[in-house]
Amino acid sequence: MTNYRLTLAYEGTRYRGWQRQGNTSGSIEEKVGSTLSRILGEDIELHGSGRTDAGVHARAQQASFKTASEMSAEEILSALRQYLPEDIGALSLQEADMRFHARLSAKEKTYVYRIWNSETPCVFRRRWVWVLPDRLDIAAMESAAAQLCGKHDFSSFRTGKSNKSAVRTVTAIELERRDKELWLRFTGDGFLYNMVRILTGTLVEVGQGKRSAGSMGAILEAKNRTAAGITAPPQGLTLWEVRY
Amino acid sequence: MTNYRLTLAYEGTRYRGWQRQGNTSGSIEEKVGSTLSRILGEDIELHGSGRTDAGVHARAQQASFKTASEMSAEEILSALRQYLPEDIGALSLQEADMRFHARLSAKEKTYVYRIWNSETPCVFRRRWVWVLPDRLDIAAMESAAAQLCGKHDFSSFRTGKSNKSAVRTVTAIELERRDKELWLRFTGDGFLYNMVRILTGTLVEVGQGKRSAGSMGAILEAKNRTAAGITAPPQGLTLWEVRY
Protein backbone atom coordinates (compact mmCIF):
# COMPACT_ATOMS: atom_id res chain seq x y z
CA MET A 1 0.00 0.00 0.00
CA THR A 2 1.11 3.53 -0.73
CA ASN A 3 -0.37 6.60 0.93
CA TYR A 4 -0.55 9.69 -1.27
CA ARG A 5 -1.04 13.37 -0.67
CA LEU A 6 -2.75 15.13 -3.56
CA THR A 7 -2.88 18.90 -4.04
CA LEU A 8 -5.85 20.16 -6.05
CA ALA A 9 -7.01 23.50 -7.42
CA TYR A 10 -10.58 23.95 -8.51
CA GLU A 11 -13.07 26.52 -9.65
CA GLY A 12 -16.14 25.56 -7.63
CA THR A 13 -18.69 27.31 -9.85
CA ARG A 14 -20.08 24.14 -11.44
CA TYR A 15 -19.97 21.92 -8.34
CA ARG A 16 -22.06 21.09 -5.30
CA GLY A 17 -19.04 21.56 -3.12
CA TRP A 18 -16.27 19.24 -2.05
CA GLN A 19 -18.27 16.59 -0.29
CA ARG A 20 -20.13 13.71 -1.82
CA GLN A 21 -23.77 13.92 -0.71
CA GLY A 22 -25.55 10.60 -0.70
CA ASN A 23 -26.12 9.40 -4.23
CA THR A 24 -26.24 12.77 -5.94
CA SER A 25 -23.37 13.55 -8.22
CA GLY A 26 -21.67 16.86 -8.81
CA SER A 27 -19.25 16.99 -5.89
CA ILE A 28 -15.54 17.50 -6.42
CA GLU A 29 -14.72 14.64 -4.04
CA GLU A 30 -16.81 12.29 -6.16
CA LYS A 31 -15.30 13.54 -9.42
CA VAL A 32 -11.71 13.15 -8.25
CA GLY A 33 -12.39 9.91 -6.34
CA SER A 34 -14.09 8.21 -9.26
CA THR A 35 -11.35 9.37 -11.65
CA LEU A 36 -8.70 7.91 -9.32
CA SER A 37 -10.66 4.67 -9.00
CA ARG A 38 -10.78 4.35 -12.77
CA ILE A 39 -7.06 5.08 -13.14
CA LEU A 40 -5.98 2.73 -10.35
CA GLY A 41 -8.51 -0.02 -11.01
CA GLU A 42 -9.70 -0.21 -7.40
CA ASP A 43 -12.13 1.64 -5.15
CA ILE A 44 -10.35 4.68 -3.83
CA GLU A 45 -11.41 6.37 -0.62
CA LEU A 46 -10.42 10.01 -0.91
CA HIS A 47 -10.10 12.20 2.20
CA GLY A 48 -10.15 15.96 1.70
CA SER A 49 -8.71 18.35 4.29
CA GLY A 50 -12.27 19.55 4.79
CA ARG A 51 -15.39 20.47 2.89
CA THR A 52 -15.74 23.50 0.74
CA ASP A 53 -19.30 24.72 0.13
CA ALA A 54 -21.05 24.63 -3.23
CA GLY A 55 -19.54 27.34 -5.44
CA VAL A 56 -16.44 27.82 -3.28
CA HIS A 57 -13.01 27.54 -4.95
CA ALA A 58 -9.70 26.05 -3.90
CA ARG A 59 -6.24 27.30 -4.77
CA ALA A 60 -4.67 24.36 -2.92
CA GLN A 61 -7.04 21.81 -1.41
CA GLN A 62 -5.28 18.79 0.09
CA ALA A 63 -6.52 15.21 -0.11
CA SER A 64 -5.09 11.82 0.76
CA PHE A 65 -5.76 8.28 -0.40
CA LYS A 66 -4.20 4.83 -0.21
CA THR A 67 -3.68 2.47 -3.10
CA ALA A 68 -2.25 -0.99 -3.74
CA SER A 69 -1.45 0.01 -7.31
CA GLU A 70 2.14 -0.09 -8.43
CA MET A 71 1.75 2.84 -10.81
CA SER A 72 4.29 5.55 -10.06
CA ALA A 73 3.22 8.91 -8.61
CA GLU A 74 4.24 10.50 -11.89
CA GLU A 75 2.02 8.15 -13.89
CA ILE A 76 -0.96 8.67 -11.60
CA LEU A 77 -0.53 12.46 -11.72
CA SER A 78 -0.25 12.44 -15.49
CA ALA A 79 -3.40 10.31 -15.83
CA LEU A 80 -5.29 12.58 -13.41
CA ARG A 81 -4.33 15.63 -15.47
CA GLN A 82 -5.56 13.85 -18.55
CA TYR A 83 -8.94 12.77 -17.17
CA LEU A 84 -9.98 15.54 -14.77
CA PRO A 85 -12.16 18.33 -16.22
CA GLU A 86 -10.49 21.67 -16.88
CA ASP A 87 -11.97 23.29 -13.77
CA ILE A 88 -10.25 20.76 -11.47
CA GLY A 89 -6.46 20.68 -11.61
CA ALA A 90 -4.14 18.12 -10.02
CA LEU A 91 -1.24 20.35 -8.95
CA SER A 92 0.96 17.72 -7.33
CA LEU A 93 1.02 14.18 -5.95
CA GLN A 94 3.48 13.06 -3.33
CA GLU A 95 4.03 9.87 -1.39
CA ALA A 96 3.17 10.45 2.26
CA ASP A 97 3.79 8.72 5.56
CA MET A 98 1.21 5.94 6.10
CA ARG A 99 -0.22 7.87 9.06
CA PHE A 100 -0.84 11.00 7.01
CA HIS A 101 -4.55 11.89 6.66
CA ALA A 102 -5.50 15.09 4.85
CA ARG A 103 -8.22 15.99 7.36
CA LEU A 104 -7.01 14.53 10.64
CA SER A 105 -3.40 15.67 10.18
CA ALA A 106 -4.29 19.25 9.21
CA LYS A 107 -2.94 21.85 11.62
CA GLU A 108 -4.07 25.11 10.10
CA LYS A 109 -6.03 26.42 7.15
CA THR A 110 -6.17 29.73 5.35
CA TYR A 111 -9.17 30.95 3.39
CA VAL A 112 -9.29 34.13 1.34
CA TYR A 113 -12.54 36.00 0.77
CA ARG A 114 -12.35 38.44 -2.16
CA ILE A 115 -14.67 41.44 -2.42
CA TRP A 116 -14.78 43.48 -5.65
CA ASN A 117 -15.23 46.81 -3.91
CA SER A 118 -15.69 49.17 -6.83
CA GLU A 119 -18.36 50.68 -9.10
CA THR A 120 -16.20 49.68 -12.07
CA PRO A 121 -17.58 46.47 -13.56
CA CYS A 122 -15.64 43.32 -12.77
CA VAL A 123 -15.40 41.39 -16.01
CA PHE A 124 -12.52 38.96 -15.67
CA ARG A 125 -12.63 37.99 -11.99
CA ARG A 126 -16.37 37.92 -11.62
CA ARG A 127 -16.50 34.19 -10.85
CA TRP A 128 -14.23 34.56 -7.81
CA VAL A 129 -15.42 37.71 -6.06
CA TRP A 130 -18.39 39.19 -4.27
CA VAL A 131 -19.25 42.38 -6.17
CA LEU A 132 -19.99 44.94 -3.47
CA PRO A 133 -19.32 48.55 -4.45
CA ASP A 134 -20.41 50.00 -1.06
CA ARG A 135 -18.02 52.26 0.78
CA LEU A 136 -16.59 50.16 3.61
CA ASP A 137 -15.04 51.42 6.85
CA ILE A 138 -11.92 49.26 6.84
CA ALA A 139 -10.64 50.47 10.22
CA ALA A 140 -13.93 49.41 11.87
CA MET A 141 -13.76 46.04 10.11
CA GLU A 142 -10.21 45.52 11.33
CA SER A 143 -11.19 46.37 14.88
CA ALA A 144 -14.09 43.87 14.73
CA ALA A 145 -11.83 41.24 13.13
CA ALA A 146 -9.36 41.53 15.99
CA GLN A 147 -12.13 40.69 18.48
CA LEU A 148 -13.04 37.54 16.57
CA CYS A 149 -9.51 36.18 16.69
CA GLY A 150 -8.59 33.70 19.40
CA LYS A 151 -10.19 30.56 20.80
CA HIS A 152 -13.97 30.96 20.93
CA ASP A 153 -17.21 29.05 20.66
CA PHE A 154 -18.25 30.07 17.14
CA SER A 155 -21.84 28.70 17.34
CA SER A 156 -23.17 32.07 16.15
CA PHE A 157 -21.09 31.71 12.99
CA ARG A 158 -22.31 28.28 11.92
CA THR A 159 -25.23 27.25 9.74
CA GLY A 160 -27.38 24.41 11.04
CA LYS A 161 -27.55 22.76 14.42
CA SER A 162 -24.97 20.33 15.67
CA ASN A 163 -23.98 18.75 18.96
CA LYS A 164 -20.35 18.83 17.98
CA SER A 165 -18.10 21.39 19.58
CA ALA A 166 -18.09 24.80 17.93
CA VAL A 167 -14.87 25.82 19.64
CA ARG A 168 -12.23 26.87 17.13
CA THR A 169 -9.10 28.98 17.23
CA VAL A 170 -8.87 31.72 14.64
CA THR A 171 -5.25 32.84 14.61
CA ALA A 172 -5.56 35.74 12.18
CA ILE A 173 -8.03 37.76 10.13
CA GLU A 174 -6.15 40.12 7.85
CA LEU A 175 -7.71 42.75 5.59
CA GLU A 176 -5.85 43.94 2.57
CA ARG A 177 -6.78 46.40 -0.19
CA ARG A 178 -5.56 45.15 -3.54
CA ASP A 179 -6.48 47.82 -6.07
CA LYS A 180 -10.27 47.42 -6.56
CA GLU A 181 -10.44 44.34 -4.37
CA LEU A 182 -10.61 43.91 -0.62
CA TRP A 183 -9.15 40.60 0.56
CA LEU A 184 -10.11 39.06 3.91
CA ARG A 185 -7.64 36.36 4.86
CA PHE A 186 -8.76 33.96 7.61
CA THR A 187 -6.33 31.57 9.28
CA GLY A 188 -7.30 29.07 11.96
CA ASP A 189 -7.17 25.47 13.14
CA GLY A 190 -10.50 24.75 11.51
CA PHE A 191 -13.73 26.36 10.38
CA LEU A 192 -17.36 25.32 10.90
CA TYR A 193 -19.96 24.97 8.14
CA ASN A 194 -20.30 28.41 6.43
CA MET A 195 -18.17 29.98 9.16
CA VAL A 196 -15.85 32.00 6.92
CA ARG A 197 -18.78 33.29 4.90
CA ILE A 198 -20.73 34.32 8.01
CA LEU A 199 -17.62 35.98 9.49
CA THR A 200 -17.23 37.87 6.20
CA GLY A 201 -20.90 38.88 6.06
CA THR A 202 -20.74 40.14 9.65
CA LEU A 203 -17.53 42.09 9.06
CA VAL A 204 -19.03 43.63 5.92
CA GLU A 205 -22.05 44.79 7.95
CA VAL A 206 -19.59 46.48 10.33
CA GLY A 207 -17.92 48.10 7.32
CA GLN A 208 -21.29 49.34 6.07
CA GLY A 209 -22.06 50.85 9.48
CA LYS A 210 -24.96 48.45 10.12
CA ARG A 211 -23.23 47.00 13.21
CA SER A 212 -20.74 48.48 15.65
CA ALA A 213 -17.19 47.21 15.64
CA GLY A 214 -17.52 46.57 19.36
CA SER A 215 -20.41 44.14 19.07
CA MET A 216 -18.42 41.02 18.18
CA GLY A 217 -18.10 39.83 21.78
CA ALA A 218 -21.87 39.89 22.22
CA ILE A 219 -22.39 37.94 19.01
CA LEU A 220 -19.94 35.24 20.15
CA GLU A 221 -21.62 35.07 23.57
CA ALA A 222 -25.09 34.69 22.05
CA LYS A 223 -24.08 31.32 20.56
CA ASN A 224 -26.95 31.79 18.16
CA ARG A 225 -26.78 32.10 14.39
CA THR A 226 -29.34 34.91 14.34
CA ALA A 227 -26.99 37.15 16.31
CA ALA A 228 -24.45 37.29 13.46
CA GLY A 229 -24.63 38.87 10.00
CA ILE A 230 -25.47 37.51 6.59
CA THR A 231 -23.74 34.59 4.92
CA ALA A 232 -21.56 36.14 2.20
CA PRO A 233 -22.07 34.52 -1.24
CA PRO A 234 -19.96 31.45 -1.97
CA GLN A 235 -18.15 32.56 -5.13
CA GLY A 236 -15.98 35.08 -3.26
CA LEU A 237 -14.38 32.35 -1.14
CA THR A 238 -11.23 30.36 -1.91
CA LEU A 239 -9.51 27.73 0.24
CA TRP A 240 -6.00 29.11 -0.02
CA GLU A 241 -3.70 26.81 1.91
CA VAL A 242 -3.69 23.86 4.34
CA ARG A 243 -0.71 23.41 6.65
CA TYR A 244 0.38 20.18 8.33
CA MET B 1 -24.93 66.42 -30.54
CA THR B 2 -22.38 65.03 -28.13
CA ASN B 3 -19.50 62.79 -29.13
CA TYR B 4 -18.54 60.17 -26.56
CA ARG B 5 -15.53 57.96 -25.99
CA LEU B 6 -16.41 54.68 -24.28
CA THR B 7 -13.88 52.32 -22.69
CA LEU B 8 -14.97 48.68 -22.56
CA ALA B 9 -13.59 45.46 -21.08
CA TYR B 10 -14.91 42.14 -22.27
CA GLU B 11 -14.34 38.44 -22.02
CA GLY B 12 -14.72 37.37 -25.63
CA THR B 13 -15.45 33.69 -24.93
CA ARG B 14 -19.17 33.85 -25.73
CA TYR B 15 -18.96 36.25 -28.67
CA ARG B 16 -18.37 36.17 -32.42
CA GLY B 17 -15.88 38.97 -32.02
CA TRP B 18 -16.21 42.74 -31.96
CA GLN B 19 -17.72 43.31 -35.36
CA ARG B 20 -21.32 42.98 -36.38
CA GLN B 21 -21.52 40.51 -39.28
CA GLY B 22 -24.51 41.01 -41.51
CA ASN B 23 -27.68 40.03 -39.71
CA THR B 24 -26.18 37.47 -37.36
CA SER B 25 -26.16 38.41 -33.73
CA GLY B 26 -23.54 37.62 -31.13
CA SER B 27 -21.02 40.40 -31.74
CA ILE B 28 -19.91 42.72 -28.98
CA GLU B 29 -20.43 45.75 -31.21
CA GLU B 30 -24.04 44.75 -31.74
CA LYS B 31 -24.62 44.05 -28.04
CA VAL B 32 -23.20 47.40 -26.89
CA GLY B 33 -24.69 49.34 -29.82
CA SER B 34 -28.20 47.98 -29.31
CA THR B 35 -27.97 48.58 -25.54
CA LEU B 36 -26.94 52.20 -26.17
CA SER B 37 -29.75 52.64 -28.72
CA ARG B 38 -32.26 51.40 -26.17
CA ILE B 39 -30.89 53.66 -23.43
CA LEU B 40 -30.69 56.77 -25.63
CA GLY B 41 -33.87 56.17 -27.62
CA GLU B 42 -32.20 56.62 -31.00
CA ASP B 43 -30.17 54.53 -33.44
CA ILE B 44 -26.57 54.66 -32.26
CA GLU B 45 -23.69 54.05 -34.63
CA LEU B 46 -20.85 52.68 -32.55
CA HIS B 47 -17.25 52.79 -33.84
CA GLY B 48 -14.74 50.47 -32.20
CA SER B 49 -11.00 51.13 -32.38
CA GLY B 50 -10.80 47.96 -34.42
CA ARG B 51 -12.12 44.42 -34.61
CA THR B 52 -11.19 41.73 -32.19
CA ASP B 53 -11.63 38.15 -33.45
CA ALA B 54 -14.19 35.71 -32.09
CA GLY B 55 -13.04 34.57 -28.64
CA VAL B 56 -10.53 37.40 -28.17
CA HIS B 57 -10.78 39.56 -25.04
CA ALA B 58 -10.34 43.25 -24.34
CA ARG B 59 -8.93 44.86 -21.23
CA ALA B 60 -9.61 48.32 -22.66
CA GLN B 61 -11.29 48.48 -26.04
CA GLN B 62 -12.19 52.01 -27.14
CA ALA B 63 -15.34 53.00 -28.98
CA SER B 64 -16.99 56.27 -29.96
CA PHE B 65 -20.54 57.31 -30.76
CA LYS B 66 -22.59 60.48 -31.19
CA THR B 67 -25.94 61.18 -29.63
CA ALA B 68 -28.52 63.95 -29.53
CA SER B 69 -29.66 62.77 -26.10
CA GLU B 70 -29.40 65.14 -23.18
CA MET B 71 -28.72 62.40 -20.66
CA SER B 72 -25.49 63.05 -18.76
CA ALA B 73 -22.42 60.87 -19.26
CA GLU B 74 -22.90 59.61 -15.73
CA GLU B 75 -26.49 58.56 -16.42
CA ILE B 76 -25.55 56.82 -19.67
CA LEU B 77 -22.65 54.99 -18.00
CA SER B 78 -24.82 53.90 -15.11
CA ALA B 79 -27.52 52.57 -17.47
CA LEU B 80 -24.91 50.75 -19.55
CA ARG B 81 -23.57 49.06 -16.43
CA GLN B 82 -27.09 48.02 -15.54
CA TYR B 83 -28.01 46.56 -18.93
CA LEU B 84 -24.80 45.07 -20.31
CA PRO B 85 -24.17 41.37 -19.57
CA GLU B 86 -21.56 40.54 -16.94
CA ASP B 87 -18.91 39.63 -19.49
CA ILE B 88 -18.97 43.13 -21.02
CA GLY B 89 -18.05 45.99 -18.69
CA ALA B 90 -18.38 49.72 -19.38
CA LEU B 91 -15.26 51.02 -17.66
CA SER B 92 -15.65 54.73 -18.44
CA LEU B 93 -17.49 57.21 -20.63
CA GLN B 94 -16.08 60.61 -21.49
CA GLU B 95 -17.18 63.48 -23.68
CA ALA B 96 -14.82 63.78 -26.62
CA ASP B 97 -14.00 66.36 -29.25
CA MET B 98 -16.50 66.14 -32.15
CA ARG B 99 -13.69 65.03 -34.48
CA PHE B 100 -12.70 62.10 -32.25
CA HIS B 101 -13.30 58.71 -33.90
CA ALA B 102 -12.23 55.57 -32.02
CA ARG B 103 -10.81 53.90 -35.14
CA LEU B 104 -9.63 56.76 -37.31
CA SER B 105 -8.03 58.69 -34.44
CA ALA B 106 -6.17 55.68 -33.00
CA LYS B 107 -2.38 56.13 -33.04
CA GLU B 108 -1.15 52.92 -31.49
CA LYS B 109 -2.46 49.66 -30.06
CA THR B 110 -1.08 47.09 -27.68
CA TYR B 111 -2.17 43.48 -27.62
CA VAL B 112 -1.02 40.88 -25.08
CA TYR B 113 -0.87 37.20 -25.94
CA ARG B 114 -0.71 34.96 -22.85
CA ILE B 115 0.75 31.46 -22.99
CA TRP B 116 0.33 29.11 -20.02
CA ASN B 117 3.75 27.53 -20.37
CA SER B 118 3.66 24.85 -17.69
CA GLU B 119 2.73 21.21 -17.11
CA THR B 120 0.79 22.35 -14.03
CA PRO B 121 -2.91 22.57 -14.89
CA CYS B 122 -4.25 26.06 -15.39
CA VAL B 123 -7.58 26.19 -13.58
CA PHE B 124 -8.39 29.84 -12.98
CA ARG B 125 -6.97 31.57 -16.04
CA ARG B 126 -7.84 28.91 -18.57
CA ARG B 127 -10.24 31.15 -20.50
CA TRP B 128 -7.51 33.73 -21.23
CA VAL B 129 -4.45 31.69 -22.10
CA TRP B 130 -3.13 29.24 -24.65
CA VAL B 131 -2.08 26.17 -22.68
CA LEU B 132 1.26 25.11 -24.19
CA PRO B 133 3.58 23.28 -21.81
CA ASP B 134 6.40 22.83 -24.40
CA ARG B 135 9.86 24.02 -23.54
CA LEU B 136 10.37 27.28 -25.47
CA ASP B 137 13.67 28.87 -26.45
CA ILE B 138 12.91 32.41 -25.33
CA ALA B 139 16.18 33.88 -26.61
CA ALA B 140 15.45 32.57 -30.12
CA MET B 141 11.90 33.96 -29.92
CA GLU B 142 13.26 37.36 -28.87
CA SER B 143 15.71 37.38 -31.74
CA ALA B 144 12.93 36.54 -34.21
CA ALA B 145 10.62 39.13 -32.63
CA ALA B 146 13.24 41.85 -33.15
CA GLN B 147 13.31 41.09 -36.88
CA LEU B 148 9.54 41.48 -37.13
CA CYS B 149 9.57 44.95 -35.61
CA GLY B 150 9.57 47.95 -37.89
CA LYS B 151 7.59 48.99 -40.96
CA HIS B 152 6.94 45.97 -43.16
CA ASP B 153 4.42 44.49 -45.55
CA PHE B 154 2.80 41.90 -43.27
CA SER B 155 0.89 40.03 -46.02
CA SER B 156 2.35 36.74 -44.77
CA PHE B 157 0.77 37.41 -41.38
CA ARG B 158 -2.79 38.02 -42.53
CA THR B 159 -5.69 35.62 -43.03
CA GLY B 160 -7.65 36.03 -46.26
CA LYS B 161 -6.93 38.00 -49.39
CA SER B 162 -7.30 41.75 -49.62
CA ASN B 163 -6.26 44.51 -51.98
CA LYS B 164 -5.76 46.87 -49.06
CA SER B 165 -2.25 47.70 -47.99
CA ALA B 166 -0.66 45.23 -45.58
CA VAL B 167 2.03 47.69 -44.55
CA ARG B 168 2.07 48.22 -40.81
CA THR B 169 4.59 49.45 -38.28
CA VAL B 170 5.18 47.19 -35.30
CA THR B 171 7.03 49.30 -32.75
CA ALA B 172 7.69 46.60 -30.15
CA ILE B 173 7.29 42.89 -29.42
CA GLU B 174 8.25 42.21 -25.82
CA LEU B 175 8.44 38.78 -24.21
CA GLU B 176 8.06 38.47 -20.47
CA ARG B 177 8.03 35.44 -18.20
CA ARG B 178 5.43 35.87 -15.49
CA ASP B 179 5.66 32.80 -13.26
CA LYS B 180 4.02 30.00 -15.29
CA GLU B 181 2.96 32.36 -18.06
CA LEU B 182 4.82 33.78 -21.01
CA TRP B 183 3.43 37.13 -22.17
CA LEU B 184 3.99 38.43 -25.69
CA ARG B 185 3.20 42.13 -25.87
CA PHE B 186 2.72 43.58 -29.37
CA THR B 187 2.60 47.32 -29.97
CA GLY B 188 2.04 48.91 -33.37
CA ASP B 189 0.06 51.41 -35.40
CA GLY B 190 -2.41 48.73 -36.46
CA PHE B 191 -2.76 45.02 -36.99
CA LEU B 192 -4.25 43.03 -39.88
CA TYR B 193 -6.88 40.30 -39.56
CA ASN B 194 -5.41 37.52 -37.31
CA MET B 195 -1.99 39.22 -37.48
CA VAL B 196 -1.15 39.08 -33.77
CA ARG B 197 -2.22 35.44 -33.58
CA ILE B 198 -0.11 34.49 -36.64
CA LEU B 199 2.88 36.42 -35.28
CA THR B 200 2.45 34.52 -32.01
CA GLY B 201 2.11 31.14 -33.73
CA THR B 202 5.23 31.82 -35.80
CA LEU B 203 7.26 32.94 -32.78
CA VAL B 204 6.13 29.85 -30.87
CA GLU B 205 7.36 27.65 -33.71
CA VAL B 206 10.73 29.39 -33.40
CA GLY B 207 10.65 28.70 -29.63
CA GLN B 208 9.89 25.03 -30.32
CA GLY B 209 12.82 24.80 -32.72
CA LYS B 210 10.60 24.18 -35.74
CA ARG B 211 11.82 27.36 -37.46
CA SER B 212 15.08 29.25 -37.23
CA ALA B 213 15.13 32.65 -35.55
CA GLY B 214 16.75 34.07 -38.66
CA SER B 215 13.95 33.12 -41.03
CA MET B 216 11.62 36.05 -40.29
CA GLY B 217 12.95 38.22 -43.12
CA ALA B 218 12.23 35.49 -45.66
CA ILE B 219 8.68 35.07 -44.33
CA LEU B 220 8.03 38.81 -44.67
CA GLU B 221 9.46 38.82 -48.17
CA ALA B 222 7.30 35.89 -49.27
CA LYS B 223 4.14 38.00 -48.77
CA ASN B 224 2.27 34.73 -48.60
CA ARG B 225 0.31 33.38 -45.65
CA THR B 226 1.66 29.86 -46.14
CA ALA B 227 5.19 31.09 -45.37
CA ALA B 228 4.31 31.94 -41.76
CA GLY B 229 3.40 29.72 -38.80
CA ILE B 230 0.10 28.64 -37.30
CA THR B 231 -2.62 30.98 -36.09
CA ALA B 232 -2.45 30.83 -32.28
CA PRO B 233 -5.85 30.13 -30.66
CA PRO B 234 -8.01 33.19 -29.96
CA GLN B 235 -8.53 32.82 -26.21
CA GLY B 236 -4.92 33.72 -25.39
CA LEU B 237 -5.27 37.18 -26.93
CA THR B 238 -6.34 40.38 -25.19
CA LEU B 239 -6.56 43.89 -26.64
CA TRP B 240 -4.69 45.70 -23.90
CA GLU B 241 -4.63 49.37 -24.74
CA VAL B 242 -5.40 51.88 -27.51
CA ARG B 243 -3.52 55.16 -27.57
CA TYR B 244 -4.67 58.39 -29.27
Interface residues (C-beta under 8 A of the other chain):
Chain A: A9 Y10 E11 H57 R81 L84 E86 D87 I88 G89 A90 L91 E119 T120 P121 C122 V123 F124 R126 W128
Chain B: A9 Y10 E11 H57 R81 L84 E86 D87 I88 G89 A90 L91 E119 T120 P121 C122 V123 F124 R126 W128
